[in-house]
C-alpha cells in the first residue's frame, strides 16, 4: 500500500478536469461564447483550438506530475 500526499490528488484531479474541459471544448465549441457572451475570434474557431491545445498540454503535464508523485510515494 502506498502513502500518497495531497499533491498527488491535486495533480490527478486537475489533470482529469483539464481532460474533461478539453473534450467539452471539442464537442461543443460555442461554450466560451455562451458563458462569457463574447466572440473573441469572430466565429473562426481559432480561440477554441488554442484552448483545446493548451488543455491537452496541461492535462499531459499534470498527469506526468501525478505519475511522478505516485512513483515517489513511500510504500508501507
Secondary structure, 3 states (H helix, E strand, C coil): CEECCHHHHHHHHHHHHHHHHHHHHHHCCCHHHHHHCCCCCCCCCHHHHHHHHHHHHHHHHHHHHHHHHHHHCEEC
